[in-house]
Amino acid sequence: MQAPLIFDGHNDLLLRIHNGDVSGETDGFLGDGGNQIDLVKARAGGFGGGFFAIYVPSPDKALDDSEMMSESYDLPLPPMVELSAAARAALSQAAILHRLDRSGALRICCSTDAIRTAMAKGTLAAVMHMEGAEAIDRDFDMLEVLYAAGLRSLGPVWSRPTIYGHGVPFRYPSTGDTGPGLTEDGIRLVKACNQMKIMVDLSHLNEAGFWNVAEHSDAPLVATHSNAHALCPHSRNLTDRQLHAIRDSDGMVGLNFAVAFLRQDGRMEADTPIEQMIRHLDYLIDVLGEDRVGMGSDFDGATVPAEIGTVAGLPKLRQAMRTHGYDDALMTKLCHENWLRVLDKTWS
């Protein structure tokens, strides 16, 4: 079951390529380089494209999923990354995405018309996204350069702090009310993104930062890869009050496939049934409405349910959605149409 095509709110493929975690032709993307997303798997799974994240890795150790297997946990966050190092990593990943575009493996898209055209032709549609703005200087010169290169979506923070604000730790159980929100520079960044029609991503922001964006942004509120706190009390998930604000702004939420944010017990355990994803979809649809929910997998950046594994496993998710009773119209909205709606509203 490969239709409707899935346009997805988040993946970390560019980081894996940047880190040298994949191998093979065109960075392992044309064949099996060991990543969760490549062209072969995408065609098998009916993966139409999505947000390809530029993420600056911490110079120290990365977070380890195995640390999220206890009854409760609070993982220490790495310190802020220095601007010059962050800029090098960001430019490297932007260049990787352009190299993939030049090879014909995908198409960088800056409009919903371009996304629709690419998907209709069977070409992966890629939106350049930045997860954490460490590489953006206070004068926003880098923002201008990356915009010219195709950047159309940006999250002011990943979980560690930046000069723009504070993210949520990987803490369970917890709300996202974990500290101060956006700085004055962060508010300036949100307003600059509004002016440039760059979507502002709320995933990874703490609650104070979320409400700062809600106060100062004139665009729909969007969380590209987040779930319902009512079903999984993890700091990364969104409370009903936050979901209501997203609904009222006519924004949307992309369902995060990372199992620690799906499970009631917050464990990063791959043996998690797809039905748990359906529970979150039902809940998000109930609170947000069926026009404001999509997918935000976090492929190549998280442990996802073993039944799915990679983008090649997406037909199993579609089958579960069909079996649950989602009709053709709702399937199309959840799989890609809602993303195109909110992007068109944000970018226009």
URLINKA-V661400 format. One record per backbone hydrogen bond with DSSP energy under -0.5 kcal/mol. NH is the residue of the N-H (numbers start at 1). CO is the residue of the C=O. E is the energy in kcal/mol with one decimal. If there is no record, write none. Layout:
BEGIN
nh->NH co->CO e->E
nh->NH co->CO e->E
END
This chain:
BEGIN
nh->6 co->46 e->-2.3
nh->7 co->5 e->-0.6
nh->7 co->335 e->-3.0
nh->8 co->6 e->-0.5
nh->8 co->49 e->-2.5
nh->9 co->295 e->-2.2
nh->11 co->51 e->-1.0
nh->12 co->299 e->-2.6
nh->16 co->12 e->-1.6
nh->17 co->13 e->-2.3
nh->18 co->14 e->-2.7
nh->19 co->15 e->-2.6
nh->20 co->17 e->-1.3
nh->21 co->16 e->-2.9
nh->27 co->24 e->-0.8
nh->28 co->24 e->-0.6
nh->29 co->25 e->-0.6
nh->29 co->26 e->-1.8
nh->30 co->25 e->-1.4
nh->33 co->28 e->-1.0
nh->33 co->31 e->-1.1
nh->39 co->29 e->-3.1
nh->42 co->38 e->-2.8
nh->43 co->39 e->-2.3
nh->44 co->40 e->-1.9
nh->45 co->41 e->-2.1
nh->46 co->42 e->-1.0
nh->47 co->42 e->-2.5
nh->48 co->6 e->-2.2
nh->48 co->46 e->-0.7
nh->49 co->6 e->-1.0
nh->50 co->125 e->-2.4
nh->51 co->8 e->-2.1
nh->52 co->50 e->-0.6
nh->52 co->127 e->-2.7
nh->53 co->11 e->-2.2
nh->53 co->51 e->-0.7
nh->54 co->129 e->-2.5
nh->55 co->53 e->-0.6
nh->57 co->55 e->-0.7
nh->65 co->63 e->-0.5
nh->67 co->64 e->-2.1
nh->68 co->65 e->-2.2
nh->69 co->66 e->-0.6
nh->73 co->172 e->-2.4
nh->75 co->170 e->-2.2
nh->86 co->82 e->-2.4
nh->87 co->83 e->-2.8
nh->88 co->84 e->-1.9
nh->89 co->85 e->-1.9
nh->90 co->86 e->-2.5
nh->91 co->87 e->-2.6
nh->92 co->88 e->-2.1
nh->93 co->89 e->-1.9
nh->94 co->90 e->-2.5
nh->95 co->91 e->-2.4
nh->96 co->92 e->-2.0
nh->97 co->93 e->-2.1
nh->98 co->94 e->-2.0
nh->99 co->95 e->-2.4
nh->100 co->96 e->-2.3
nh->101 co->97 e->-2.1
nh->102 co->98 e->-2.8
nh->103 co->99 e->-1.7
nh->104 co->100 e->-0.5
nh->104 co->101 e->-1.3
nh->105 co->100 e->-1.6
nh->106 co->100 e->-0.9
nh->107 co->124 e->-2.7
nh->109 co->126 e->-3.1
nh->115 co->111 e->-1.7
nh->116 co->112 e->-2.6
nh->117 co->113 e->-2.4
nh->118 co->114 e->-2.5
nh->119 co->115 e->-2.6
nh->120 co->116 e->-2.3
nh->121 co->117 e->-1.6
nh->122 co->119 e->-1.0
nh->123 co->118 e->-2.9
nh->124 co->105 e->-0.6
nh->125 co->48 e->-2.4
nh->126 co->107 e->-3.0
nh->126 co->124 e->-0.6
nh->127 co->50 e->-2.7
nh->128 co->126 e->-0.5
nh->128 co->150 e->-0.7
nh->129 co->52 e->-2.3
nh->129 co->127 e->-0.5
nh->130 co->153 e->-1.7
nh->131 co->54 e->-2.6
nh->132 co->130 e->-0.9
nh->132 co->155 e->-2.0
nh->133 co->156 e->-1.8
nh->136 co->133 e->-1.9
nh->137 co->135 e->-0.6
nh->140 co->137 e->-1.8
nh->144 co->140 e->-1.8
nh->145 co->141 e->-2.0
nh->146 co->142 e->-3.0
nh->147 co->143 e->-2.3
nh->148 co->144 e->-2.1
nh->149 co->145 e->-1.3
nh->150 co->146 e->-0.6
nh->150 co->147 e->-1.4
nh->151 co->146 e->-2.9
nh->152 co->128 e->-2.3
nh->153 co->128 e->-0.9
nh->154 co->199 e->-2.9
nh->155 co->130 e->-3.2
nh->156 co->154 e->-0.5
nh->162 co->165 e->-2.4
nh->165 co->162 e->-0.8
nh->167 co->159 e->-0.9
nh->168 co->204 e->-2.1
nh->170 co->75 e->-0.5
nh->171 co->169 e->-1.4
nh->172 co->73 e->-2.7
nh->173 co->233 e->-0.7
nh->174 co->233 e->-2.1
nh->178 co->176 e->-1.9
nh->183 co->164 e->-1.6
nh->187 co->183 e->-2.1
nh->188 co->184 e->-2.0
nh->189 co->185 e->-2.3
nh->190 co->186 e->-2.3
nh->191 co->187 e->-2.1
nh->192 co->188 e->-2.3
nh->193 co->189 e->-2.6
nh->194 co->190 e->-2.3
nh->195 co->191 e->-2.2
nh->196 co->192 e->-2.0
nh->197 co->193 e->-0.8
nh->197 co->194 e->-0.8
nh->198 co->193 e->-2.9
nh->199 co->152 e->-2.5
nh->199 co->197 e->-0.5
nh->201 co->154 e->-2.7
nh->201 co->199 e->-0.6
nh->202 co->222 e->-2.7
nh->205 co->202 e->-1.8
nh->206 co->166 e->-1.6
nh->207 co->176 e->-2.6
nh->210 co->206 e->-2.6
nh->211 co->207 e->-2.4
nh->212 co->208 e->-1.8
nh->213 co->209 e->-2.4
nh->214 co->210 e->-2.5
nh->215 co->211 e->-1.8
nh->216 co->212 e->-2.0
nh->217 co->213 e->-2.9
nh->222 co->200 e->-0.7
nh->223 co->252 e->-2.1
nh->224 co->222 e->-0.5
nh->226 co->254 e->-1.9
nh->229 co->227 e->-0.5
nh->229 co->238 e->-2.8
nh->231 co->228 e->-1.1
nh->232 co->228 e->-1.4
nh->234 co->232 e->-2.8
nh->235 co->171 e->-2.2
nh->237 co->234 e->-1.9
nh->238 co->227 e->-3.0
nh->243 co->239 e->-2.5
nh->244 co->240 e->-2.6
nh->245 co->241 e->-1.7
nh->246 co->242 e->-2.2
nh->247 co->243 e->-2.6
nh->248 co->244 e->-2.7
nh->249 co->245 e->-1.4
nh->250 co->247 e->-1.6
nh->251 co->246 e->-2.6
nh->252 co->221 e->-1.3
nh->253 co->292 e->-1.8
nh->254 co->223 e->-2.5
nh->255 co->253 e->-0.5
nh->255 co->294 e->-2.7
nh->257 co->297 e->-1.0
nh->259 co->303 e->-2.2
nh->261 co->258 e->-1.6
nh->262 co->259 e->-1.3
nh->263 co->259 e->-2.3
nh->266 co->263 e->-1.3
nh->268 co->68 e->-2.9
nh->269 co->267 e->-2.0
nh->270 co->268 e->-0.6
nh->272 co->270 e->-2.7
nh->276 co->273 e->-1.7
nh->277 co->273 e->-0.5
nh->277 co->274 e->-1.3
nh->278 co->274 e->-1.7
nh->279 co->275 e->-2.0
nh->280 co->276 e->-1.5
nh->281 co->277 e->-2.5
nh->282 co->278 e->-3.0
nh->283 co->279 e->-2.2
nh->284 co->280 e->-3.0
nh->285 co->281 e->-2.8
nh->286 co->282 e->-2.4
nh->287 co->283 e->-2.1
nh->288 co->284 e->-3.3
nh->289 co->284 e->-0.6
nh->289 co->285 e->-2.0
nh->292 co->289 e->-1.7
nh->294 co->253 e->-2.4
nh->295 co->7 e->-0.6
nh->296 co->255 e->-2.8
nh->298 co->10 e->-2.3
nh->299 co->10 e->-0.9
nh->301 co->298 e->-1.7
nh->302 co->298 e->-0.5
nh->304 co->302 e->-0.6
nh->305 co->257 e->-0.5
nh->306 co->270 e->-2.7
nh->308 co->305 e->-1.8
nh->309 co->305 e->-2.3
nh->310 co->308 e->-2.6
nh->311 co->36 e->-2.1
nh->313 co->310 e->-2.0
nh->314 co->311 e->-1.6
nh->316 co->313 e->-1.5
nh->317 co->313 e->-0.8
nh->317 co->314 e->-0.6
nh->318 co->314 e->-2.3
nh->319 co->315 e->-2.5
nh->320 co->316 e->-2.0
nh->321 co->317 e->-2.3
nh->322 co->318 e->-2.7
nh->323 co->319 e->-2.9
nh->324 co->320 e->-1.8
nh->325 co->321 e->-0.7
nh->325 co->322 e->-1.2
nh->326 co->321 e->-2.2
nh->331 co->327 e->-2.7
nh->332 co->328 e->-2.3
nh->333 co->329 e->-1.8
nh->334 co->330 e->-2.8
nh->335 co->331 e->-2.5
nh->336 co->332 e->-2.0
nh->337 co->332 e->-2.6
nh->338 co->333 e->-2.4
nh->340 co->336 e->-1.9
nh->341 co->337 e->-2.2
nh->342 co->338 e->-2.3
nh->343 co->339 e->-2.4
nh->344 co->340 e->-2.3
nh->345 co->341 e->-1.9
nh->346 co->342 e->-2.0
nh->347 co->343 e->-3.2
nh->348 co->344 e->-1.6
END
